[in-house]
Amino acid sequence: MLTTKQPHEIKEIFLNGGVFAYPTEAIYGLGCNPNNQKAVQHLLSIKKRPVEKGLILVASNFSQVEKYLKPLSAAQQEFTQPSATTYIFPAHPSAPKWLTGDFDSLAIRISKHPLVRELCTILDSPLISTSANLSGLEPAKSAKEVAEQLGSNIDAILEGNTGDSQKPSVIRDSITRQIIRS
């Protein structure tokens, strides 16, 4: 397993369908290429997470996730800027079911975290973002905790500081503005 502080070193792992951990606004996230079904299935099997639950995508800018979504209303446009909040948007019919699960929507966060933004820019892609932990255990808040929980099950850890948030991102519906997870 690769442990690095250099985001560009994750690119080959991403392109080859690997799974990696990286710091986010509050915790370490577990990610992979959202367009690679085998990579996503591997990530889900590591976490023991059912595909039906759907996943979150993080990106450095809205253009990286736009193709997965139906056109946005004027009111939804305000949720396309960097934020610590994850928004639920109506998914485009072509969005892969391995991302949306049993839903006709997709959770998106345009990250404010500098390392997430840099990584998505280097990869020119959004990333899967789910907590780096085994189901039932607390999410990892450091590279050391990721290694202890997930160890040889993942291909790499991008070391760095998590943001100032104390818990995973709030999830809010982009149409109703209802909070789904606080």
N, C-alpha and C positions, 0 to 999 in steps of 0.2 A: 504494500500500500504506500502510495506517495503522500508525503506530508510536505506542504509548501506554503510560502507566503506570497508566491508569485501567481497571480490569476492566469497569466498566459500559459502556464504549465498545465492548466486544466483542459485546454482546448483539445488536445489529442484524445484525452479520456472522454470528453463530451462527444466528439465526432465518432468515436468507436463504440458508443453505447454504454459507457461506464456510468457508475453512480458515485457521487461525491458529496461531501458535506462542506458547508460554507456558513460564515456568520451572517446573521440578518439583524433586523432592528432590535430583537429581544433575545433570540435563541439561535442555535445553529440549525440551519435548514439542510434537508437532504434533497439533492437535485439530480437531474439528468436532462437529456434532450427530450423535450415534449413531443417531438415528431417521430421519435423512435419507439414504436410500440413495445419491442422487446426490452428496451432499457427501462421504460415505465413499468412493465410487468415485473422486471427484476427488482426495481425499487419497492414496489408494492409487496413483493414476497419477502424482502428483507424486513420491512416494517410489520408484516402480517396485517396489512390494511386491505380491505376489500375494494375492488375497483368501483363498485357501485356508489361509494361515498364521493367520488370526484376529487379533483385536486386543485391546488392554487398554482397559478403561474405568476412569476415575478419578472419584471422587465425594467430596462433602463429608460424606455420611452414607449409611448402608446403605439407607435407604428410597428413595434415588434409583436404586438398581440392583436392588432386590429383584424387580421384575417380570420381569427377564431370567433369573432363576434358579429352579431347583426348590426346594421348601422345604428348609431347612437342618436338619441334625441338631444335637443339643445340643452336640456337640464342635465343629462348624463355627461355632457362634455366636460363639466367642471371636475369630474372624477378621473380625468385622464392625465392629471399632473402628479409629480412625485408626492407620495404620501406614506404615512405609516399605517394607513387603513387599507384593507382589502375590500374591493367592491365586487358584487355579483352582477354580471351583465348577461343579457340574453345571448346564448351561443348561436353562432351561424350553423345551419344544418350540416355543413361539412366538417364541423369541429369533431375531432376524434372522440369516440365514446370512452376510450381509455383515459381521457382528460375530464369529460363531463360526468361520467358515471351514469346514474339513473336520472340525471337532471337535464333540462333544456337550457341550462345556464352554465356560466364559467366564472370562477373566482379569479380576479386579477388584482395585482398590486404593482403600481409603478413605484418602485422602491426609492426611498431617500437614502438608503445605506450606501456609502461610497464604494465599498468593495463589491456589493451586489451590482451596482450600476456599472462599475468597471468590468466585471466579469461578463455581464450581458452585452456590453459594448464590444468586448474582445470576441465573444462568440457570435455576435450579431444575431442573437436569439433570446427569447425568454427562457426561463428555467422552471422546471417543476420546483415547488417550494412546499415541503411538508416537514414537520418537525423531525429533527435527527434523534430518533429514539426508537426503541422497540415498543410495540403496543403495550400499554399499561405502565410504562416507566416514564419518569419525568423527562421532558425534553432537555437535551444537552445544551449547556451554556458555555462550553469551552471545547477546544480541540481535544483536550485530555479526556473529557467526558464522552465525546464522540468515539474516540478510540476504545475506551473502556466498554461502551455499550455495543458498538457496531464493528469494531476491529477489522478483521479480515473479510467481512461481508461487503465492504465498500472498496472502491478503487483509489480514492484520494480524500484528503482533508485539506481545505484551503484555510490556513490559520489566519486569524485576525480578531479584532475586537467586535463584539456585538454592540448594538446601539444602546440607547438609554432607556428603551422601553422595558418595563418590568415583566410583561407577559406577551404572548403572541398577539399578532395584530387583531384589531377589531375587524369583524366582517360585517359589511353593511350592504343591503340591497340598493342597487343604483336607481331603481324606479320608485320604490316605496320609501326608501331611506331608512327602513326598519333595520335595527341592529340584530344580526343573526347570531353573532358571538361577540361578547364584550370582554 
